[in-house]
Amino acid sequence: MSEPRVLITGAAGYVGGQLGALLSKQMPVVGVDIQHRETTFPLFVMDICDGALAELMRAERITHVVHLASVVSPGRDRAREYQIDVEGTRNVLDACITAGVEHLTLTSSGAAYGYHADNPSWLVENSPLRGNPEFAYSDHKRLVEEMLAEYRQKHPQLKQLIFRPCSIIGATTNSKISELFAGSSILDPGGHNSPFVFIWDEDVIGAIEYGVTRSASGIYNLAGDGALTPAEIARLLGKPVRRPPVWLLKVLLGISYYLRLGNVRPAQIMFLQYRPVLLNTRLKTELGYQPKKTSAEAFAYFATRALGIAVEADTARVSFSDDAISEGQPA
């Protein structure tokens, strides 16, 4: 394999900027993004759907691409989101093939498994990817992974490393996930008490750096050990749990969406009812990356640093976050 030269899409983002700064200490790195920001590595303002992407890869003699760009927050322009998430990824893949790129790392999502009542207690990498048509992000990640499988068959010369992250949190997290825990109470629609799995943002960057520098391949759930239920999260934060009827929330969300007060559709309440709970055994045993923080430790760190609520990591070792997994299955 050639001396590595890396291109990162979505390089102006939360993860992309930090990853680029880390990798650029070891190898040449360039980034592309639709917005400009100051970075420690060269950043080109370019849409991932741009046909000139292959020319840039060829000009920079890129060997490794890290594809992070996607639409995370729900909006109302589903066609535009599809163009970025799905067609944009297709353009990245085609550009890689045209430019002779050797290695592609892509961040998919645990959302690709979907939010379903019959999900297994712990999802592993060969669990079905079902997505949810109601969620653009979830549905598009499923479609992208199907596309990646096709390219693995047609273009085996392009090695693929795919990560499926769970909820990413850290000291400065500002996302839809972090907003769930910043209010005066914890929401658990219908009282399902569906667990959350967390990954420390520095572990996301660390795992990608680990895989890129080793030119690793394969598909891996990217999660800390264990999980936390809404009830456990509420106890740790010292907040009450609200368990409104699902039908009531759907009515309120429907009104909000109709009046354009928010972008969340009523059907998307499944996001909180049926969380995908990711098992990270393959990440540790096959890839060889050991997350530095468990789900509970990552959440304690986030709560203390981002929310200003002192949570000791040791006290966050509740039922799902103890050694509840034996030989790849919950105890």
Phi, psi and omega in degrees: 000144183292164174302126189292136172225124194250138168242132180245125172270151185067032189287347178270359183278182185302312180275319186301317181296317180290321179295316179299320179296322180289312183292328184292347174283346185243338186198163177296134181225136169231158180231158171231145178197159178279348177238154180259143171207163179287128178226165179274004181222159181300134180234123178259132176279109185202140174282138179293348176273355183291131179294343180280359182299319179297322178297320178296315178301318182292318181295325181270002179054048184288133175252330184233131175244134172247111185261105180250341188295129175192169177263119183261311184284135181294141177228200182247350182260081184297324181296318180292320179297320177297318181299318181287308187290311188266303182291327176297318178295321177299320179294322177297315180298314180296323178295320177300315181295314181297319185272359179073027177297142185263335190215132178238126170251131183226135173266108172275227180190151170299340178296340179297332176292331180095163179254095188228144181296332182260017172301144175295162181302323177228128181266132176248170189297336178264009172294148182300141174266106186249342180052193173213121178302334182290338182249114179303313183299311181296313182294320182290324177296322176297313181297321179297318181292326175296321177296318179299321178298321178296318181291329176297325179285317186277331186226067183295345179291340176267103179291141182242133171238114186243127175251140174245089182287152169269209181288121182269127179222154179195195186292332184237024183298130175223090186214178177298326178293312182296329179296331180298332187253359184271347183280191184278349180209170179253129185268130177222081185303125178075000178069034180286334179055040182287129188288152171257139170249136183239152172228131178294136183302326179290336174286326175299310179296318180296319180293319179295315178300318179300314182289319182293314183293339178257001184050043182286161176225166180122179182239130187219130167294133181249098186207154171282166177295138171078186182207168178228132176278161176305322179297319179291320177297316179300318180296317180297323182273352182068036181239153177284160174258132174255130181236067181291154175300143182299321182298323181293317179296322179297320178297313181296319178292324178297317178295315180299317181292318180298320181275003181060035174272344179202169183250005181272124179275155182305320183296340184284003175296342177300338178304326179261337182284319189228079182288137171285123184255111191266133175265134188254019184303315183294324178304318185278319188271326183263311177286323179094015179260127179254112177305139183282339178233140171287173175304314183294318180292322177296319180292320178298318179297313179299314182298318182288315186277315186271324182261346181072025179249116184292116177231119177283134182302323182295327180285346181272009180271075182265189194307316183280341187260359174281189180284066185268359183248122180233121180054042174084006181227150176298149178289000000 
